[in-house]
């Protein structure tokens, strides 16, 4: 029976998708639920699975094509074997899909049959490789690709200088030696678009403050082991910043608001975006109703966001909305920066590296862990008084974290 593989339903905020890569070629045997094709949107990479065992008969779109919801991607003939047209009688997981695959070494065949993550796929594309090029005994990892690239570079270094360089896309012949061009990914293009939008459509200012985190550190050290035993997750710092931010947003609702046309929209809920880096760029998954979450809930959610962002598994719903964002450049060593707004939000909190610094306490100079915080805000609706007061409230709550628990 012939069945059609369609572009899945895309959310209203996403108009179309770009065909990123096919995992099978026409005539090859398909395994149900294996990844057939990847579609890239400006938010996530969607993996379209194989609906039924069968053979890929026809491909309607090719790599780089733009497709919309409901478009036909491919035609599959179910219940038959590749090249023979005979009814499928053997387990497709163990039957080579083509004579060429049957002749491949076992390690490469395993690598081909195993689906790869979007992060690995992006790495393969950057180095102009195919999954079949990478020696692996199972699912290909990023380290497998990096090891192969490193070995290839080491071998290439011993070749004569006159050896032909690898072919490069986009009129690479006009590039200088050592240059290469790769198309901007959709998510990178979308990030660029939103950054320009924020710069052009908002009146952005930034205010700064410093926070002594000694009491937060003492509290973590005192309860870290029991917290992890009870909740199954480590007690990090981000949960303290989320809790402090939510409390400050309650006291200064304008910081949690946004602008629509000539109206100010106040949000009586607290959906906090957490900026997370991934192979494809910066993404901002959202903690829904963060005011109702405990410390352990926040830590578990952030850990899950980090893991799934690396594999490109975050959903549209997790990346949309949000009333306020927290970004942490300190994990990369940043000492001070001015974060850019995440439209339509009107404020964003930037964290930085924690350093031991001399501070004065009770007339004595002592060494304490200190962090600089930056709050960028849209001056069209947030005055300096509210912005400075908001950041000072975050500072007070973090310097006396017991207030977060006592709601004082």
Secondary structure, DSSP 8 states (H G I E B T S, - for coil): -EEEEE-----TT---EEEEEESS-TT-EE-TTSEEEEEE-SS-EEEEE--SSEEEEEE-S-TT-EE-TT-EEEEEEETB-TTT--B--S-TTTS-SSHHHHHS-HHHHHHHHS---HHHHHHHHHTT--GGGS--SSS--HHHHHHHHHHHHHHHTTS-TTS-----TTTGGGS-TT-------HHHHHHHHHHHHHHHHS-EEEEEEEEE-HHHHHHHHHHHHHHHHHHSS---SHHHHHHHHHHHHHH-GGGG-EEETTEEE--SS--EEEEEEETTEEEEEEETTGGG--HHHHHHHHHHHHHHHHTT---TGGGS--SEEEEEGGGGT---------TTBSEEEEE--EEEEEEEETTEEEEEEEEEEEEEEETTT--HHHHHHHHHHHHHHHHTTHHHHHT-
